[in-house]
Amino acid sequence: MFAVVKIGGHQYKVRENDTIFVDRLAEDVEGTFTCDQVLLVADGKTVKVGTPVVDTAKVEATVVEHLKGDKVIVFKKKRRKGYQKSNGHRQHLTQLKIDKISA
C-alpha cells in the first residue's frame, strides 16, 4: 500500500516504514505528525484518487529528528567586469518515519 501526500507544498510518495525528509515542521522530536492532505491511496487492487484530497485517508508519521541538508554553493560571475559573488545555503529539514496509512 502506498499514498501520495502533500506536506509543505511538496508531494511525496510514501509507504509504511519509509523515511522521508521534508521542509522543517513545527513538531517536537519523537512527536507524531498526522497528514490529512492525502491525494492518492493505492493498495494492490484498488486506487482512490481524491478531488483534490481523499476525505477519509490519513497518514501518521513520527518525527525522527530535525537537521540541516547538504550545503549548496551559489556562485555568480560576470565575465570581464570583475564581478564575483559567492553564497552558501543549507536547508532546514525534518526527518519523518511513516507509521501508518489509513484509507
C-alpha positions in Angstrom: 0.0 0.0 0.0 1.3 3.5 -0.8 0.0 7.0 -0.7 0.8 10.4 -2.3 0.7 13.1 0.4 1.1 16.9 0.3 3.4 18.3 3.0 4.6 21.9 2.9 3.7 22.4 -0.8 5.6 19.3 -1.9 4.2 15.9 -2.9 5.7 12.7 -1.6 5.0 9.1 -2.5 5.2 7.2 0.8 4.8 3.6 2.1 4.7 2.3 5.6 8.0 2.2 7.4 9.5 4.7 4.9 11.8 7.5 6.0 11.4 10.9 4.2 12.9 14.3 4.5 10.5 17.3 4.4 10.9 21.0 5.0 11.2 21.9 8.7 8.0 21.2 10.6 7.0 22.8 14.0 6.5 19.4 15.6 8.7 18.1 18.5 11.2 15.3 18.1 9.6 11.9 18.9 6.2 13.5 18.4 3.6 12.4 15.9 2.6 14.2 12.7 -0.7 13.5 11.0 -1.2 14.4 7.4 -4.8 14.6 6.2 -3.9 16.0 2.7 -3.7 12.6 1.0 -4.0 13.0 -2.8 -4.0 9.3 -3.7 -4.2 5.9 -1.9 -3.5 2.6 -3.6 -3.2 -1.0 -2.5 -2.6 -3.9 -4.7 -6.1 -3.9 -6.2 -7.8 -0.5 -5.8 -6.8 3.1 -6.3 -8.5 6.0 -4.7 -7.8 9.4 -6.2 -9.0 12.5 -4.4 -10.6 15.6 -5.9 -8.3 17.2 -4.6 -7.9 15.0 -1.5 -9.2 11.7 -0.3 -11.6 12.6 2.6 -11.2 9.5 4.8 -7.5 8.9 4.3 -4.8 9.9 6.8 -1.1 9.2 7.1 0.5 9.1 10.5 4.3 9.7 11.0 6.8 10.1 13.8 9.3 12.9 13.8 12.7 11.3 14.0 14.9 14.4 14.0 15.5 18.0 12.8 18.6 18.5 10.7 20.2 20.6 8.0 20.7 19.4 4.4 23.8 19.5 2.3 25.4 22.8 1.6 24.6 24.4 -1.8 27.0 26.9 -3.2 25.6 29.7 -5.3 28.3 31.4 -7.4 27.6 34.4 -9.6 30.1 35.9 -12.1 30.1 38.4 -14.9 33.0 38.0 -17.2 35.3 40.9 -18.0 33.6 43.0 -15.4 35.4 42.0 -12.2 32.1 40.9 -10.5 32.1 37.7 -8.4 29.8 36.8 -5.6 29.6 33.5 -3.7 26.9 32.5 -1.3 26.0 29.3 0.5 22.8 27.8 1.8 21.8 24.8 4.0 18.1 23.9 4.1 16.4 23.1 7.4 14.8 19.6 7.2 12.7 17.3 9.3 13.1 13.5 9.0 9.8 11.6 9.2 9.2 7.9 9.6 5.8 6.8 8.2 4.0 4.6 10.7 0.5 4.0 9.3 -1.5 4.7 6.2 -5.3 4.5 6.8 -7.7 4.6 3.9 
